[in-house]
Amino acid sequence: MAYVASIVYSATHRLIPTKYSEGSVLETLNLHAEVLADLSELDSATNERKNAERGWEPAIGPGELLFGVPEAQIVNAAFCHPGPWGGRFNDSRRGAWYAGVELETSQAEVGFHRALFLKEARIGELLSFDYQDFLADFSEEFHHLDLDSGEREACLREVPVPQCYGPGQVLARALLNGGSNGIVYPSVRRRGYLCIACFRPALVYHPRRGKQYRLNCQLSSTTWELINGCH
């Protein structure tokens, strides 16, 4: 089983597609107020984050989510939109805040999954994707994978995705139910470096916007470029 140790990391990196970091698209529409209100109500009814903030989601609710602090919606969304297959250390019912201790680690993780998507979709041309870097600090006790057991090998398999996530999700569920704050683990896509999966929204300290980057991706080839300074 994973062991507990204190961590202190400043300015960890989480890359989020820019289109998801700018609020609802409804805010940009030039529509009559009543029409906009109806669309907003429909958006709320199908938005997992808003449902969780109202206490309508069983896996996470308003007692854990953030309110009234900068970037609260961004942090909450990470826990309320887990995706149909979940992630390496979360299942499809509840998300987690994933981050790389270094920017390059987060870029390697994101780049791998974008390239995998293009490969599976059989898209051969070069495509570009813009990301906003969100910084956050951590100073708490987190679980670490036990390097002397089969736990690390089972939880850090590279492929196939998402099937390789199964053992990590089982471990994370047990740790979460036992009160764990999250897991620090070796990056699968950038060997020798660390990632964080935080289970608790309140422990994502001082979330803030860093720089914006563009991922240029073509199957297995990925490159990153800076497109904007501090947002």
Secondary structure, DSSP 8 states (H G I E B T S, - for coil): --EEEEEEEEEEEEEEEGGGSS--GGGG----HHHHHHHHHHHHHT-HHHHHHTT--SSS-TTTS--SSTTHHHHHHHHH---TT-BTTB-TT---EEEESSHHHHHHHHHHHHHHHHHHHT--S-EEEEEEEEEEEEEEEEEE--TTSHHHHHHT---STTGGGHHHHHHHHHHHHTT--EEEEE-SSSTT-EEEEE--GGGSEEEEEEEEEEEEEETTEEEEEEEES--
